[in-house]
Amino acid sequence: MPEQAIKDKTAIAGIGWTAFTRNSGVRTLTLAAEASLKAIADAGLKVQDIDGVVSYFHKRPESKEVAELAQMLGLKHCNFQIYSDGGGGWNCAAVFSAAMLVHAGVCKNVLVFKAQNRYSEGRAARSERAHDVSGPDQFTVPFGQHHAAAHFGPHATAHMARYGTTSIDFAHLAVTERSHAMLNKKAMMRKPMTIEEHQASRWIIYPFRLFDCCQETDGAVALVVTSAERARDLKHAPVYIMAGVGGVSETSGWWETNGVNSAPKLYEGAGIAPRDVSLAEIYDPFTFMCMTHLEDLGQVPKGEIGPWVRAGNNRLDGALPVNTHGGLLSEGHIAGLNHFIEAVQQLRPEGVVDDLCTGPHTYDRATCRQVRDPKIALLCGECVDSAMLLRKA
């Protein structure tokens, strides 16, 4: 398949985020506005330069957030808006939708955001849903599948039975991501963690222990997508969108995801091979899910992810640094869109710059999570329902 016509024609020009907490104390719309205004300012644009807005939700939107945010920001021209029910599988699809709007000439500068009070307001909503379900949920929820860990647990045990993956393998991934979060001042979980502490944490549902599970987070992130040509004249060097995929397909077993179908198209669309990827920001609601995503995206041979993480290949100086911010497991869970914030920070010429890390050429692992010479970042959503490749200018 030839490279995608959209390759390198659009770019991420601005990023913004709020604090990641367990009690924001404000409405989700307020969080969305804060992150969005920061992203617009980071791009060197004004609010009225935005003419498209994209966001997503899972099953039950809290409100008509896209339209309400456009009104709250006072946008005079919103040529297109998207608010899709895609959950964490839609993070890359949201950004790629924005890129397609720009590439098609429908919009010039598209704002993509995700805002939520997942911790402070989410628990009551989930309790209510357990007693009011329809569609496919009516065949699972009444029998105990009240949460995502119960849904993905059987996928993990199938992989364990087929390939010999173990809870110790899960522990190594969790501990490595925590070590990355310790270098990230916006991460929720920055306390050191050991393999022994992971193994001593309580069961949520077999085979997932507490530290196999992602955070529940109040917060928001946002980014601005524009054309590559316009981005080159803005405040920061552009981070180019190379290729993207989205959608769902049948797989051959419970131990794999849609990545086995979509990854070849993704790499071909970007004109690269899997080995050309410098770092990966991979959707990690559970340790196992991050691991199987890496396999299905062609970064690790199927069934070999356990030894791969035990060898530390996913560390900052490893063969493929993974979730350099700490991921959903330790930074926070903003439905995977926070992975883009980290990827853009890593790929900009100035690199990761915050109170801990002072620039791209700082590699003291006691203070900095900057990856060495990053060129291409791989990102994906849950079950690889969407994925994307970004590259440095």
HELIX and SHEET records of a PDB file:
HELIX    1   1 THR A   28  ASP A   42  1                                  15    
HELIX    2   2 VAL A   47  ASP A   49  5                                   3    
HELIX    3   3 GLU A   65  LEU A   73  1                                   9    
HELIX    4   4 GLY A   87  TRP A   90  5                                   4    
HELIX    5   5 ASN A   91  HIS A  103  1                                  13    
HELIX    6   6 GLY A  122  ARG A  129  1                                   8    
HELIX    7   7 GLY A  135  PHE A  139  5                                   5    
HELIX    8   8 VAL A  141  PHE A  143  5                                   3    
HELIX    9   9 ALA A  148  TYR A  163  1                                  16    
HELIX   10  10 SER A  167  ALA A  181  1                                  15    
HELIX   11  11 ILE A  195  ALA A  200  1                                   6    
HELIX   12  12 LEU A  210  ASP A  212  5                                   3    
HELIX   13  13 ALA A  228  ALA A  231  1                                   4    
HELIX   14  14 GLY A  259  ALA A  270  1                                  12    
HELIX   15  15 PRO A  274  ASP A  276  5                                   3    
HELIX   16  16 THR A  287  ASP A  296  1                                  10    
HELIX   17  17 ILE A  305  ARG A  310  1                                   6    
HELIX   18  18 GLY A  327  SER A  330  1                                   4    
HELIX   19  19 ASN A  338  LEU A  347  1                                  10    
HELIX   20  20 GLU A  382  VAL A  384  5                                   3    
SHEET    1   A 9 PHE A  80  ASP A  85  0                                        
SHEET    2   A 9 GLY A  52  PHE A  57  1                                        
SHEET    3   A 9 ASN A 109  ASN A 117  1                                        
SHEET    4   A 9 ASP A 218  SER A 227 -1                                        
SHEET    5   A 9 THR A  10  TRP A  17 -1                                        
SHEET    6   A 9 VAL A 239  GLY A 246 -1                                        
SHEET    7   A 9 SER A 386  LYS A 392 -1                                        
SHEET    8   A 9 ILE A 376  CYS A 380 -1                                        
SHEET    9   A 9 LEU A 279  GLU A 281  1                                        
SHEET    1   B 2 TRP A 203  ILE A 205  0                                        
SHEET    2   B 2 PHE A 208  ARG A 209 -1                                        
END                                                                             
